[in-house]
Amino acid sequence: MGESVEFSIKASGPNNEPVRARSGCIVAGVYAGRKLSAAAQALDRASRGHLTALLKRGELEGRAGTRLLLQDVPQVTSARVLLVGLGPEKSFDARACLQALHTAAEGLAATPAADSVVTLTELPVKERDTVWTVRQAAAALAGRSYRFVQMKSTTPAPALPLKRVIFTVAAADLKAAQAAARQAGAVASGTALARDLGNLPGNVCTPTYLADTARALARTHKLAVKVLEKRDMKKLGMGTFLSVARGSDEPPKFIVLEYHGGPRGAKPVVLVGKGITFDTGGISLKPAPEMDEMKYDMSGAGSVLGTLRAVAELKLPLNVVGIVVATENMPGGSATKPGDIVKTMSGLTVEILNTDAEGRLVLCDALTYAERYEPAAVVDIATLTGACVIALGHVASGLYANDEALAAELTAAGDASHDRVWRMPLWDDYQDQLKSNFADLANIGGRPAGSVTAACYLARFAKKFKWAHLDIAGTAWRSGKDKGSTGRPVPLLTQFLIDRTSKR
């Protein structure tokens, strides 16, 4: 993980005073047709038309996704000026703004600047406010600065040497933007933790490692922590969770973190994360290609730990419980076999037709355990099904819920954080696919609607509280040359909890 970037806010003022600040680089926008933004106009005035002359010469047209880095601009105190193309001003919406922010982050990464002034946050964006723009600007810069180098023998130079960034905003937006910058810093911190855990190999990030990480988080952020061992799970009757752990030599861990920021006795929000630290599929063995990516099958657990970190740093005034169910899913002489029947903590029996449908087996016992908190809401997060990737690709996470208001909250939080979800059906019609001739239900429902039937399985264990399920199989990591954890849905979950405190 790279060093965290410090974000701060300054009001642009009537004469755009921040452009006179000394910095390693100042970033300003240029609309299509070589139209300068207000900050770029202030730089142009200070440089006596230097920017206008360059644009007339054809150095930058203002097309979206383009940029121009200038050195030693006359009468400008910043060492560099980075001009970013914004596209047409009339259609400068959220998508165009995000492209501009990521273009700026890429441009800054190409400089040795240790500090920067970013004026793109003062631009008006269709149907978005300054708070949104500040959060997205911070996310773009924090994401670009992230590097996973823990397992390398030598540490390469950071991708983005920035240490301090000033975002400029209109004076009327100063207070709200300052709060947004603080929130963005905490989200970046939590996201980086989730990314680190996801990127670690399975021989390092074991269930024990996740438990140790939770204990360290509890020490540094004053959380309560409890780790249940195998014997504890047996006493509680967590038969499905333990059935997944049978084939592994690594001991399973049931991890509980409690954040007490709200009134004593106030019902908590419970976050449940799937923590399969490596998933071979068990006896229903996965194909070899890309099996290395199954180290990311604990991304739900990582997002719970990352969100608890962000919540604790923000000192949000509510109670949150994080539950992480951690184990490996391995083949072996003791491994659960297809056709085996096991009993859940709730008392229902399950016929395991496919041992690679293990996420729902660990989560169902965790959902039953969550009942003891009499929660205000429960959200489980899991890289649960390949079917969700087929349905939604890598853009949106799948959202299932048994409560309309909770679904609306999560959808709104996803939209606000740009960590988006798409509501999927949870109709009883699909429950028939989970019927078993020999047990109360089967753990799979066949190929049709695979993500839906997985959620319907979990819904059987979430009848006593308001519940939502996030299937993040398509969004938790990237493959290919940019392979790595995304840290999603830490931004969504943190925004969801921030919004809950705002409503209170």
VOLUM-839369 format. One record per residue (C-alpha): residue in three letters; x, y, z. Coordinates in steps of 0.02 Angstrom, whole numbers, always signed. Example, Ala and Ser with C-alpha at 12.3 -4.5 7.8 and 13.67 -1.06 7.14 Angstrom:
// residues 2
- residu/u/v/w
- Ala/+615/-225/+390 $
- Ser/+684/-53/+357 $
//
This chain:
// residues 504
- residu/u/v/w
- Met/+0/+0/+0 $
- Gly/+68/+170/-48 $
- Glu/+76/+315/+74 $
- Ser/-92/+396/+97 $
- Val/-125/+564/+16 $
- Glu/-179/+709/+127 $
- Phe/-331/+800/+57 $
- Ser/-382/+977/+103 $
- Ile/-504/+1108/+37 $
- Lys/-487/+1292/-8 $
- Ala/-616/+1415/-71 $
- Ser/-578/+1477/-246 $
- Gly/-635/+1654/-207 $
- Pro/-684/+1791/-330 $
- Asn/-510/+1800/-408 $
- Asn/-470/+1614/-391 $
- Glu/-333/+1643/-262 $
- Pro/-277/+1459/-253 $
- Val/-198/+1476/-426 $
- Arg/-69/+1588/-341 $
- Ala/-21/+1454/-217 $
- Arg/+149/+1372/-231 $
- Ser/+135/+1189/-276 $
- Gly/+217/+1055/-378 $
- Cys/+73/+1059/-501 $
- Ile/-93/+1146/-525 $
- Val/-231/+1059/-622 $
- Ala/-360/+1156/-722 $
- Gly/-490/+1111/-853 $
- Val/-516/+1159/-1035 $
- Tyr/-684/+1129/-1117 $
- Ala/-703/+1076/-1300 $
- Gly/-671/+1217/-1420 $
- Arg/-523/+1276/-1314 $
- Lys/-637/+1360/-1188 $
- Leu/-545/+1389/-1025 $
- Ser/-628/+1349/-857 $
- Ala/-631/+1489/-727 $
- Ala/-471/+1426/-646 $
- Ala/-385/+1408/-814 $
- Gln/-438/+1587/-855 $
- Ala/-358/+1647/-693 $
- Leu/-197/+1557/-742 $
- Asp/-207/+1633/-915 $
- Arg/-224/+1808/-843 $
- Ala/-78/+1780/-725 $
- Ser/+30/+1718/-870 $
- Arg/-26/+1862/-983 $
- Gly/-111/+1752/-1111 $
- His/+17/+1612/-1113 $
- Leu/-116/+1474/-1105 $
- Thr/-224/+1554/-1239 $
- Ala/-74/+1566/-1356 $
- Leu/-34/+1382/-1332 $
- Leu/-214/+1329/-1363 $
- Lys/-226/+1435/-1521 $
- Arg/-70/+1346/-1581 $
- Gly/-166/+1182/-1567 $
- Glu/-80/+1108/-1414 $
- Leu/-247/+1059/-1335 $
- Glu/-423/+1060/-1407 $
- Gly/-513/+1017/-1246 $
- Arg/-572/+844/-1298 $
- Ala/-617/+728/-1155 $
- Gly/-475/+615/-1101 $
- Thr/-335/+728/-1163 $
- Arg/-209/+826/-1061 $
- Leu/-63/+945/-1078 $
- Leu/+77/+967/-951 $
- Leu/+164/+1136/-948 $
- Gln/+325/+1180/-857 $
- Asp/+372/+1349/-785 $
- Val/+223/+1448/-848 $
- Pro/+266/+1635/-837 $
- Gln/+204/+1722/-678 $
- Val/+125/+1561/-611 $
- Thr/+197/+1507/-443 $
- Ser/+162/+1321/-467 $
- Ala/+307/+1228/-549 $
- Arg/+189/+1143/-672 $
- Val/+17/+1170/-746 $
- Leu/-83/+1018/-800 $
- Leu/-225/+1061/-919 $
- Val/-359/+926/-935 $
- Gly/-482/+913/-1078 $
- Leu/-663/+913/-1017 $
- Gly/-762/+890/-1177 $
- Pro/-916/+997/-1217 $
- Glu/-967/+1111/-1073 $
- Lys/-1153/+1085/-1104 $
- Ser/-1138/+898/-1079 $
- Phe/-1015/+897/-934 $
- Asp/-1100/+764/-829 $
- Ala/-1045/+635/-700 $
- Arg/-967/+521/-831 $
- Ala/-869/+663/-910 $
- Cys/-814/+725/-740 $
- Leu/-751/+553/-689 $
- Gln/-653/+539/-850 $
- Ala/-574/+710/-819 $
- Leu/-528/+665/-639 $
- His/-446/+501/-692 $
- Thr/-355/+591/-833 $
- Ala/-290/+715/-705 $
- Ala/-234/+574/-590 $
- Glu/-140/+492/-734 $
- Gly/-61/+657/-779 $
- Leu/-6/+693/-601 $
- Ala/+69/+519/-591 $
- Ala/+185/+567/-733 $
- Thr/+259/+710/-630 $
- Pro/+371/+710/-476 $
- Ala/+256/+835/-390 $
- Ala/+237/+804/-203 $
- Asp/+91/+924/-186 $
- Ser/-43/+986/-303 $
- Val/-190/+1104/-319 $
- Val/-337/+1025/-412 $
- Thr/-467/+1149/-473 $
- Leu/-578/+1023/-564 $
- Thr/-681/+1007/-404 $
- Glu/-753/+1181/-429 $
- Leu/-829/+1137/-599 $
- Pro/-1019/+1123/-608 $
- Val/-1072/+945/-649 $
- Lys/-1246/+902/-712 $
- Glu/-1354/+826/-574 $
- Arg/-1208/+816/-453 $
- Asp/-1147/+928/-313 $
- Thr/-975/+979/-252 $
- Val/-976/+846/-116 $
- Trp/-990/+711/-249 $
- Thr/-851/+787/-354 $
- Val/-732/+802/-205 $
- Arg/-763/+621/-156 $
- Gln/-733/+560/-333 $
- Ala/-576/+667/-353 $
- Ala/-504/+595/-193 $
- Ala/-551/+418/-247 $
- Ala/-465/+441/-415 $
- Leu/-304/+505/-337 $
- Ala/-303/+377/-196 $
- Gly/-337/+236/-319 $
- Arg/-195/+293/-432 $
- Ser/-74/+304/-286 $
- Tyr/-109/+127/-226 $
- Arg/+29/-1/-253 $
- Phe/+39/-179/-190 $
- Val/+224/-210/-161 $
- Gln/+224/-310/+1 $
- Met/+278/-471/-82 $
- Lys/+418/-399/-189 $
- Ser/+600/-415/-137 $
- Thr/+633/-233/-181 $
- Thr/+513/-88/-164 $
- Pro/+486/+8/-327 $
- Ala/+458/+195/-334 $
- Pro/+280/+247/-293 $
- Ala/+161/+264/-440 $
- Leu/+106/+434/-378 $
- Pro/+226/+527/-261 $
- Leu/+91/+651/-208 $
- Lys/+79/+682/-22 $
- Arg/-38/+832/-15 $
- Val/-182/+887/-127 $
- Ile/-286/+1045/-112 $
- Phe/-457/+1040/-195 $
- Thr/-532/+1209/-237 $
- Val/-719/+1239/-220 $
- Ala/-840/+1385/-218 $
- Ala/-842/+1476/-51 $
- Ala/-1024/+1426/-21 $
- Asp/-974/+1242/-32 $
- Leu/-822/+1253/+82 $
- Lys/-894/+1172/+239 $
- Ala/-980/+1029/+149 $
- Ala/-826/+998/+43 $
- Gln/-714/+989/+197 $
- Ala/-826/+854/+271 $
- Ala/-823/+763/+104 $
- Ala/-633/+767/+98 $
- Arg/-624/+694/+273 $
- Gln/-745/+556/+226 $
- Ala/-651/+522/+65 $
- Gly/-488/+502/+161 $
- Ala/-567/+371/+275 $
- Val/-645/+279/+128 $
- Ala/-476/+277/+41 $
- Ser/-397/+204/+198 $
- Gly/-529/+68/+213 $
- Thr/-522/+29/+27 $
- Ala/-333/+11/+34 $
- Leu/-349/-116/+176 $
- Ala/-475/-217/+77 $
- Arg/-364/-211/-77 $
- Asp/-211/-266/+23 $
- Leu/-303/-415/+97 $
- Gly/-371/-465/-73 $
- Asn/-203/-452/-160 $
- Leu/-110/-555/-32 $
- Pro/-84/-736/-87 $
- Gly/-183/-876/-7 $
- Asn/-29/-946/+81 $
- Val/-14/-781/+176 $
- Cys/-192/-718/+194 $
- Thr/-261/-870/+285 $
- Pro/-411/-871/+403 $
- Thr/-287/-847/+545 $
- Tyr/-213/-696/+456 $
- Leu/-386/-619/+439 $
- Ala/-416/-649/+625 $
- Asp/-250/-566/+668 $
- Thr/-293/-419/+554 $
- Ala/-459/-399/+645 $
- Arg/-370/-401/+814 $
- Ala/-245/-270/+754 $
- Leu/-389/-163/+690 $
- Ala/-475/-180/+858 $
- Arg/-320/-121/+950 $
- Thr/-286/+31/+841 $
- His/-468/+87/+825 $
- Lys/-540/+35/+994 $
- Leu/-658/-99/+930 $
- Ala/-719/-252/+1021 $
- Val/-661/-414/+941 $
- Lys/-704/-598/+964 $
- Val/-637/-745/+865 $
- Leu/-732/-909/+875 $
- Glu/-630/-1067/+848 $
- Lys/-685/-1234/+775 $
- Arg/-740/-1301/+944 $
- Asp/-849/-1147/+971 $
- Met/-931/-1170/+801 $
- Lys/-968/-1352/+841 $
- Lys/-1054/-1302/+1003 $
- Leu/-1159/-1175/+908 $
- Gly/-1207/-1304/+777 $
- Met/-1128/-1217/+627 $
- Gly/-1134/-1375/+524 $
- Thr/-1134/-1297/+351 $
- Phe/-988/-1180/+389 $
- Leu/-887/-1324/+460 $
- Ser/-931/-1435/+310 $
- Val/-837/-1312/+198 $
- Ala/-685/-1311/+314 $
- Arg/-670/-1502/+324 $
- Gly/-546/-1522/+181 $
- Ser/-422/-1391/+239 $
- Asp/-277/-1402/+361 $
- Glu/-301/-1217/+398 $
- Pro/-415/-1192/+550 $
- Pro/-575/-1094/+512 $
- Lys/-610/-931/+603 $
- Phe/-775/-847/+642 $
- Ile/-727/-665/+673 $
- Val/-838/-534/+756 $
- Leu/-792/-349/+766 $
- Glu/-902/-226/+858 $
- Tyr/-898/-37/+837 $
- His/-995/+57/+970 $
- Gly/-1017/+234/+907 $
- Gly/-1203/+251/+937 $
- Pro/-1311/+255/+1093 $
- Arg/-1299/+107/+1210 $
- Gly/-1433/-18/+1164 $
- Ala/-1463/+54/+991 $
- Lys/-1486/-85/+864 $
- Pro/-1330/-110/+757 $
- Val/-1307/-129/+571 $
- Val/-1226/-299/+543 $
- Leu/-1107/-326/+397 $
- Val/-1069/-508/+353 $
- Gly/-921/-547/+241 $
- Lys/-880/-708/+150 $
- Gly/-698/-750/+188 $
- Ile/-649/-900/+82 $
- Thr/-463/-865/+81 $
- Phe/-438/-987/-61 $
- Asp/-574/-1079/-157 $
- Thr/-525/-1233/-256 $
- Gly/-707/-1284/-268 $
- Gly/-674/-1430/-152 $
- Ile/-719/-1601/-222 $
- Ser/-815/-1509/-360 $
- Leu/-646/-1447/-417 $
- Lys/-633/-1289/-520 $
- Pro/-541/-1289/-688 $
- Ala/-357/-1242/-678 $
- Pro/-356/-1083/-785 $
- Glu/-366/-925/-678 $
- Met/-388/-1027/-519 $
- Asp/-254/-914/-441 $
- Glu/-388/-778/-437 $
- Met/-483/-879/-309 $
- Lys/-376/-794/-177 $
- Tyr/-501/-651/-203 $
- Asp/-643/-759/-137 $
- Met/-618/-674/+32 $
- Ser/-656/-502/-41 $
- Gly/-821/-491/+54 $
- Ala/-724/-514/+216 $
- Gly/-596/-385/+162 $
- Ser/-733/-259/+125 $
- Val/-808/-284/+299 $
- Leu/-640/-253/+383 $
- Gly/-606/-104/+269 $
- Thr/-776/-29/+306 $
- Leu/-753/-50/+494 $
- Arg/-588/+41/+478 $
- Ala/-669/+186/+384 $
- Val/-815/+195/+507 $
- Ala/-697/+198/+656 $
- Glu/-588/+334/+578 $
- Leu/-742/+440/+546 $
- Lys/-811/+404/+720 $
- Leu/-985/+383/+648 $
- Pro/-1123/+394/+780 $
- Leu/-1199/+222/+756 $
- Asn/-1167/+42/+806 $
- Val/-1094/-78/+679 $
- Val/-1053/-263/+694 $
- Gly/-939/-346/+568 $
- Ile/-944/-535/+549 $
- Val/-813/-625/+445 $
- Val/-830/-810/+408 $
- Ala/-657/-869/+357 $
- Thr/-598/-1037/+292 $
- Glu/-518/-1119/+142 $
- Asn/-619/-1233/+26 $
- Met/-503/-1378/-15 $
- Pro/-517/-1557/-79 $
- Gly/-450/-1697/+30 $
- Gly/-491/-1858/+118 $
- Ser/-598/-1768/+246 $
- Ala/-680/-1648/+124 $
- Thr/-869/-1639/+106 $
- Lys/-933/-1738/-43 $
- Pro/-1073/-1698/-165 $
- Gly/-1230/-1778/-95 $
- Asp/-1180/-1754/+87 $
- Ile/-1315/-1683/+201 $
- Val/-1271/-1564/+342 $
- Lys/-1369/-1464/+470 $
- Thr/-1363/-1275/+480 $
- Met/-1356/-1175/+641 $
- Ser/-1540/-1134/+611 $
- Gly/-1585/-1319/+613 $
- Leu/-1624/-1336/+427 $
- Thr/-1537/-1476/+335 $
- Val/-1447/-1448/+169 $
- Glu/-1403/-1570/+32 $
- Ile/-1236/-1515/-40 $
- Leu/-1250/-1552/-225 $
- Asn/-1098/-1448/-271 $
- Thr/-955/-1410/-151 $
- Asp/-907/-1259/-257 $
- Ala/-1067/-1174/-199 $
- Glu/-984/-1151/-30 $
- Gly/-1009/-965/+0 $
- Arg/-1193/-984/+42 $
- Leu/-1148/-1126/+162 $
- Val/-1036/-1016/+268 $
- Leu/-1148/-864/+256 $
- Cys/-1309/-949/+310 $
- Asp/-1235/-993/+480 $
- Ala/-1170/-816/+498 $
- Leu/-1343/-746/+460 $
- Thr/-1418/-855/+596 $
- Tyr/-1282/-797/+716 $
- Ala/-1326/-615/+674 $
- Glu/-1501/-639/+747 $
- Arg/-1431/-620/+924 $
- Tyr/-1395/-436/+891 $
- Glu/-1577/-397/+849 $
- Pro/-1504/-293/+707 $
- Ala/-1576/-139/+626 $
- Ala/-1518/-214/+461 $
- Val/-1401/-349/+398 $
- Val/-1300/-337/+238 $
- Asp/-1197/-485/+179 $
- Ile/-1059/-462/+50 $
- Ala/-991/-605/-52 $
- Thr/-905/-653/-213 $
- Leu/-1045/-778/-226 $
- Thr/-1082/-828/-405 $
- Gly/-1006/-828/-578 $
- Ala/-1185/-809/-638 $
- Cys/-1187/-631/-571 $
- Val/-1035/-590/-679 $
- Ile/-1129/-654/-831 $
- Ala/-1282/-550/-784 $
- Leu/-1199/-385/-737 $
- Gly/-1019/-395/-796 $
- His/-891/-295/-699 $
- Val/-986/-130/-680 $
- Ala/-1120/-158/-550 $
- Ser/-1134/-275/-401 $
- Gly/-1294/-377/-385 $
- Leu/-1414/-319/-249 $
- Tyr/-1548/-429/-170 $
- Ala/-1654/-375/-23 $
- Asn/-1808/-425/+77 $
- Asp/-1845/-243/+123 $
- Glu/-1884/-105/-2 $
- Ala/-1818/+38/+104 $
- Leu/-1652/-51/+135 $
- Ala/-1634/-87/-51 $
- Ala/-1667/+97/-89 $
- Glu/-1536/+152/+38 $
- Leu/-1403/+40/-37 $
- Thr/-1446/+91/-214 $
- Ala/-1435/+276/-169 $
- Ala/-1270/+249/-77 $
- Gly/-1201/+156/-228 $
- Asp/-1252/+298/-343 $
- Ala/-1177/+430/-227 $
- Ser/-1012/+337/-209 $
- His/-1008/+278/-391 $
- Asp/-991/+102/-320 $
- Arg/-1153/+51/-402 $
- Val/-1274/-94/-378 $
- Trp/-1418/-164/-480 $
- Arg/-1574/-234/-397 $
- Met/-1607/-416/-439 $
- Pro/-1768/-517/-406 $
- Leu/-1791/-618/-248 $
- Trp/-1960/-693/-291 $
- Asp/-2024/-850/-207 $
- Asp/-2049/-925/-381 $
- Tyr/-1863/-965/-384 $
- Gln/-1868/-1060/-219 $
- Asp/-1934/-1215/-306 $
- Gln/-1764/-1238/-388 $
- Leu/-1688/-1271/-215 $
- Lys/-1799/-1418/-174 $
- Ser/-1714/-1579/-117 $
- Asn/-1784/-1755/-107 $
- Phe/-1677/-1793/+45 $
- Ala/-1653/-1631/+145 $
- Asp/-1745/-1469/+182 $
- Leu/-1659/-1386/+35 $
- Ala/-1516/-1407/-87 $
- Asn/-1368/-1288/-97 $
- Ile/-1388/-1258/-285 $
- Gly/-1536/-1234/-400 $
- Gly/-1461/-1279/-568 $
- Arg/-1392/-1166/-705 $
- Pro/-1543/-1052/-734 $
- Ala/-1538/-892/-629 $
- Gly/-1388/-952/-530 $
- Ser/-1358/-787/-440 $
- Val/-1543/-773/-398 $
- Thr/-1559/-947/-325 $
- Ala/-1401/-919/-221 $
- Ala/-1483/-764/-147 $
- Cys/-1646/-859/-122 $
- Tyr/-1549/-990/-23 $
- Leu/-1481/-853/+92 $
- Ala/-1654/-775/+108 $
- Arg/-1711/-933/+199 $
- Phe/-1596/-882/+342 $
- Ala/-1637/-696/+345 $
- Lys/-1822/-697/+387 $
- Lys/-1803/-619/+560 $
- Phe/-1725/-453/+506 $
- Lys/-1710/-328/+364 $
- Trp/-1578/-402/+251 $
- Ala/-1484/-367/+90 $
- His/-1359/-471/-6 $
- Leu/-1222/-399/-118 $
- Asp/-1150/-518/-248 $
- Ile/-982/-438/-289 $
- Ala/-910/-579/-395 $
- Gly/-893/-462/-545 $
- Thr/-833/-306/-454 $
- Ala/-714/-361/-315 $
- Trp/-561/-380/-427 $
- Arg/-495/-353/-603 $
- Ser/-413/-483/-713 $
- Gly/-286/-466/-853 $
- Lys/-139/-347/-855 $
- Asp/-219/-239/-719 $
- Lys/-256/-389/-608 $
- Gly/-290/-340/-430 $
- Ser/-419/-306/-297 $
- Thr/-533/-154/-320 $
- Gly/-580/-138/-136 $
- Arg/-764/-131/-183 $
- Pro/-888/-114/-103 $
- Val/-802/-18/+39 $
- Pro/-855/+150/-39 $
- Leu/-1036/+92/-53 $
- Leu/-1046/+19/+122 $
- Thr/-963/+170/+203 $
- Gln/-1079/+290/+111 $
- Phe/-1228/+184/+164 $
- Leu/-1177/+202/+347 $
- Ile/-1137/+388/+329 $
- Asp/-1310/+415/+254 $
- Arg/-1389/+320/+399 $
- Thr/-1308/+438/+524 $
- Ser/-1364/+590/+422 $
- Lys/-1545/+532/+428 $
- Arg/-1535/+509/+616 $
//
